Amino acid sequence: MSLDHLFENNRAWSERMRRNDPQFFARLSGQQQPRYLWIGCADSRVPANEIVGLQPGELFVHRNVANVVAHSDLNCLSVMQFAIEVLKIEHVIVCGHYGCSGVSVVVQNQRVGLADNWLRHVQDVHSKHDARVAMMMEMPRRIDRICELNVIEQVANVCQTTIARDAWERGQALSIHGWIYGLKDGLVRDLKTTVNKPEQAAPAYQAALAAL
């Protein structure tokens, strides 16, 4: 099957960008200076730049199934290290979304194949907080609560990395945030788990849990 329509879309986009800002690509190709690292879900319905109104070059992005930050994932850790130590970003945003398919698979105890191994990280979150969702009779509500809890846990994981801790130790300004995106309304919600220094990590984690 031909993908010519995608090339046509690309040409139209390039022309539109140059028409609106003739120096856009010249400026963009010179240097990237993003202030934010976005760690989000690979879901095609969650376009990171668009939902926060940022242009190419303004948001450094890492995405995977269910926005997981695993201490054994060298891909994610390499992105974090490059963003924090080389690009000197100021904010790490972990953003999940309601109705996440990866979370749904875990909560409903379904099998999808190889990805089941990756989703063990989300299963750990589910098991840890089972008491918080056990009384929720409606499955969509239960899934969405685990989506929120998963973000809170991944923020804690970011804070525990040597990358974040080393940045704070050398006095670099770095804030870690936990957000969740609503597919039904297009709005981002702050889960109130922002951490600006290591000693805030545990209190922020507990406060975020209490606020749910």
LOKEVEX-655454 format. One record per residue (C-alpha): x, y, z. Coordinates in nm, 2 decimals. Each point is the difference from the previous one (the first is absolute). Last residue first. Layout:
# LOKEVEX-655454
PT      xx      yy      zz
PT       X       Y       Z
...
***
This chain:
# LOKEVEX-655454
PT      xx      yy      zz
PT   -0.72    1.11    4.49
PT    0.15    0.27    0.21
PT    0.14   -0.23    0.26
PT    0.21   -0.18   -0.27
PT    0.14    0.33   -0.12
PT    0.08    0.11    0.35
PT    0.18   -0.32    0.07
PT    0.22    0.03   -0.31
PT    0.06    0.37    0.06
PT    0.12   -0.08    0.36
PT    0.23   -0.28   -0.13
PT    0.16    0.20   -0.28
PT    0.04    0.34    0.17
PT    0.33   -0.09    0.16
PT    0.14   -0.06   -0.35
PT   -0.06    0.35   -0.13
PT   -0.25    0.16   -0.23
PT   -0.27   -0.27    0.01
PT   -0.35    0.05   -0.15
PT   -0.26   -0.26    0.11
PT   -0.32    0.21   -0.03
PT   -0.17   -0.23   -0.26
PT   -0.02    0.29   -0.24
PT   -0.28   -0.06   -0.26
PT    0.04    0.04   -0.37
PT   -0.31    0.07   -0.21
PT   -0.09   -0.15   -0.34
PT   -0.36   -0.06    0.11
PT   -0.07   -0.37   -0.05
PT    0.37   -0.11   -0.04
PT    0.08    0.15    0.34
PT    0.37    0.05    0.07
PT    0.18   -0.07    0.33
PT    0.28    0.19    0.16
PT    0.29   -0.08    0.23
PT    0.28    0.26    0.03
PT    0.37   -0.02    0.07
PT    0.18    0.33    0.05
PT    0.37    0.06   -0.07
PT    0.22    0.30    0.08
PT    0.36   -0.13    0.01
PT    0.17    0.03    0.33
PT    0.26   -0.28   -0.04
PT   -0.19   -0.23    0.23
PT   -0.33    0.08   -0.17
PT    0.14   -0.12   -0.34
PT    0.16   -0.31    0.16
PT   -0.33   -0.09    0.16
PT   -0.18    0.03   -0.33
PT    0.25   -0.21   -0.20
PT    0.05   -0.25    0.29
PT   -0.36   -0.09   -0.04
PT   -0.23    0.02    0.31
PT   -0.18    0.31   -0.11
PT   -0.09   -0.16   -0.33
PT   -0.14   -0.30    0.18
PT   -0.21    0.21    0.23
PT   -0.15    0.17   -0.31
PT   -0.07   -0.34   -0.14
PT   -0.19   -0.10    0.32
PT   -0.22    0.32   -0.03
PT   -0.06   -0.07   -0.37
PT   -0.10   -0.36    0.07
PT   -0.24    0.11    0.28
PT   -0.19    0.23   -0.24
PT   -0.03   -0.28   -0.27
PT   -0.09   -0.24    0.28
PT   -0.29    0.24    0.09
PT   -0.10    0.01   -0.37
PT   -0.02   -0.38   -0.02
PT   -0.21   -0.02    0.31
PT   -0.24    0.26   -0.12
PT   -0.04   -0.18   -0.34
PT   -0.06   -0.33    0.19
PT   -0.29    0.13    0.21
PT   -0.02   -0.18    0.34
PT    0.27    0.21    0.17
PT    0.06   -0.17    0.33
PT    0.32   -0.18   -0.11
PT    0.15    0.32   -0.13
PT    0.19    0.13    0.31
PT    0.05   -0.34    0.14
PT    0.18   -0.11   -0.32
PT    0.26    0.28    0.03
PT    0.32   -0.21    0.01
PT   -0.14   -0.27   -0.23
PT   -0.11    0.26   -0.26
PT    0.34    0.17    0.01
PT    0.18   -0.33   -0.04
PT   -0.23   -0.09   -0.29
PT    0.11    0.33   -0.16
PT    0.36   -0.12    0.01
PT   -0.11   -0.34   -0.12
PT   -0.13    0.19   -0.30
PT    0.34   -0.05   -0.17
PT   -0.03   -0.38    0.02
PT   -0.36    0.01   -0.12
PT    0.13    0.19   -0.30
PT    0.12   -0.32   -0.15
PT   -0.36   -0.13   -0.04
PT   -0.32    0.18    0.07
PT   -0.14   -0.18    0.30
PT   -0.29    0.13    0.21
PT   -0.03    0.04    0.38
PT   -0.26    0.27   -0.02
PT    0.22    0.24    0.20
PT    0.31   -0.09   -0.20
PT   -0.16    0.04   -0.35
PT   -0.17    0.32    0.10
PT    0.34    0.14    0.12
PT    0.15   -0.06   -0.34
PT   -0.31    0.13   -0.18
PT    0.01    0.33    0.19
PT   -0.36    0.12    0.06
PT    0.12    0.31    0.18
PT    0.34    0.13   -0.10
PT    0.35    0.00    0.14
PT    0.24    0.29    0.01
PT    0.33    0.00    0.17
PT    0.14    0.35   -0.04
PT    0.36    0.06    0.06
PT    0.08    0.37    0.04
PT    0.31    0.22   -0.02
PT    0.17   -0.14   -0.31
PT    0.38    0.03    0.00
PT    0.04   -0.13   -0.35
PT    0.31   -0.20    0.08
PT   -0.05   -0.11    0.37
PT   -0.38    0.00    0.03
PT   -0.12   -0.09   -0.35
PT    0.29   -0.24   -0.08
PT   -0.03   -0.18    0.34
PT   -0.38   -0.03   -0.03
PT    0.02   -0.13   -0.36
PT    0.27   -0.25    0.11
PT   -0.21   -0.11    0.30
PT   -0.30   -0.06   -0.23
PT    0.20   -0.22   -0.24
PT    0.20   -0.16    0.28
PT   -0.31   -0.15    0.15
PT    0.11   -0.18    0.32
PT   -0.11    0.28    0.23
PT   -0.35   -0.01   -0.15
PT   -0.18    0.32   -0.08
PT   -0.33   -0.11   -0.15
PT   -0.22    0.22   -0.22
PT   -0.27   -0.27   -0.07
PT    0.17   -0.13   -0.32
PT    0.30    0.22   -0.07
PT    0.07    0.36   -0.08
PT    0.30    0.23    0.04
PT   -0.02    0.36   -0.11
PT    0.20    0.32    0.01
PT   -0.24    0.29   -0.03
PT    0.08    0.35   -0.15
PT    0.17   -0.10   -0.32
PT   -0.32   -0.07   -0.19
PT   -0.26    0.25    0.12
PT   -0.19   -0.02    0.33
PT   -0.38    0.03    0.06
PT   -0.02   -0.24    0.29
PT   -0.22   -0.25   -0.17
PT    0.18    0.05   -0.33
PT    0.36   -0.08    0.11
PT   -0.09   -0.33    0.17
PT   -0.24   -0.15   -0.25
PT   -0.21   -0.23    0.22
PT   -0.24   -0.19   -0.23
PT    0.28   -0.22   -0.15
PT    0.06   -0.16    0.33
PT    0.38   -0.02    0.06
PT   -0.05    0.11    0.36
PT    0.19    0.29    0.14
PT    0.33    0.12    0.13
PT    0.02    0.37   -0.10
PT    0.33    0.18    0.06
PT   -0.04    0.38    0.02
PT    0.22    0.31   -0.05
PT    0.08   -0.08   -0.36
PT    0.30    0.17   -0.16
PT    0.06   -0.17   -0.34
PT    0.26    0.16   -0.21
PT    0.05    0.13   -0.36
PT   -0.25   -0.22   -0.18
PT   -0.29    0.17    0.18
PT    0.11    0.35   -0.10
PT    0.04   -0.09   -0.36
PT   -0.32   -0.20    0.01
PT   -0.21    0.29    0.14
PT    0.16    0.29   -0.19
PT   -0.30    0.04   -0.24
PT   -0.25   -0.01    0.28
PT   -0.37   -0.04   -0.10
PT    0.08   -0.08   -0.37
PT    0.29   -0.22    0.11
PT   -0.22   -0.20    0.24
PT   -0.28   -0.04   -0.26
PT    0.24   -0.11   -0.27
PT    0.15   -0.26    0.23
PT   -0.34   -0.12    0.10
PT   -0.12   -0.03   -0.36
PT    0.32   -0.19   -0.09
PT   -0.05   -0.24    0.29
PT   -0.36   -0.06   -0.08
PT    0.10   -0.09   -0.36
PT    0.27   -0.23    0.14
PT   -0.26   -0.16    0.22
PT   -0.24   -0.04   -0.30
PT    0.27   -0.18   -0.19
PT    0.00   -0.28    0.25
PT   -0.06   -0.27   -0.27
PT   -0.14   -0.34    0.10
***
